[in-house]
Amino acid sequence: MAKFLTPDEYDRLEALLLQNMKQQAAPLRELLEQVNGPWGYEDRIYRFYHQSFKVFILQDYTKQIVSALAGIAPERRAFCNFFAEIIAAGTEREFDMKDNQHWVERTAPIVQAFLHAKYFLEMAVKYAPQLNEPPQVMPSGWAALLSLYTLR
């Protein structure tokens, strides 16, 4: 269970998250461009439906994104349990020919982990330049980022 934050602690950590996002805006944007590149998102999701072992490469992108998201965590806060569980279930998998008999069961967690990680990367890239300070009326993507770091 997350430690209860005082309003001052919350405000400080929320501002620090935004500051970290702004400082890392260029690398985050570059990573998103790489993930969306010709051999990223579009191709790898297709590989799931084509039943190609290349869907397993999504794990590499997922790990890169998770590392970048950890790098902007205010005071190295851990990810929320939901995200951590999804990432754990969808990474560290190796292809085995037996996977073909249980394709969805074996590979859907890889796709799910990637899509969740990509979503948070997209939100960080989107809100870093848009926000000058934490908003009073929270857009859903900003609220999701706060949830990722157990600030909401």
Helices and strands as residue ranges (DSSP letters): H 7-23, H 25-35, H 41-50, G 53-57, H 58-71, G 74-76, H 81-89, G 97-102, H 103-130, H 140-148
